[in-house]
Structure formats: structure tokens, C-alpha cells
């Protein structure tokens, strides 16, 4: 199943061409953490929507401080909440 961003008005999808240095990654919704999921949905202004395990948000919706790097790989911090919409 191809990955695409579920944020309103965002058309980012896996495999799209990006400018050099602009990495795009996708992150699943925190379905296992109800409080954090509510924060994500509130930021998206989608409080009444329920995401599935197959839906994602792209990295464009997170501040740089939401990421940590280990062994050259970018990971989303466990407490990260998207704020850019």
C-alpha cells in the first residue's frame, strides 16, 4: 500500500521527487496512545475522525525539534506532536 500524507490539504506521497536536502518521511498515528492521538487530531482539527493503522502524516507537519537521529536515521520523538498545517 503506498504511503501518503493524511493531513488536510497535503498531497505528499512516498516516491515523489523532492528538492535536494529535503527528506520526506511518514509516521503512523499513535493509535496505542489515546492522549497523544487526541493531541495529533486536535492539531489537525480532525477531532471526530478516527485514523486507521494504514494512515500516516508526513514529516513536513513536524518541527525539527520533534526528531532525533540515531545511527544516521531520523526518528520521531515519542512525545512529538505535529504542529505545522
C-alpha positions, 0 to 999 in steps of 0.5 A: 500500500503506498504511503501518503500524507493524511493531513488536510490539504497535503498531497505528499506521497512516498516516491515523489521527487523532492528538492535536494536536502529535503527528506520526506518521511511518514509516521503512523498515528499513535493509535496505542496512545489515546492522549497523544492521538487526541493531541495529533487530531486536535492539531489537525482539527480532525477531532471526530475522525478516527485514523486507521493503522494504514494512515500516516502524516508526513514529516513536513507537519513536524518541527525539527525539534520533534526528531532525533537521529540515531545511527544516521536515521531520523526518528520521531520523538515519542512525545512529538506532536505535529504542529505545522498545517 
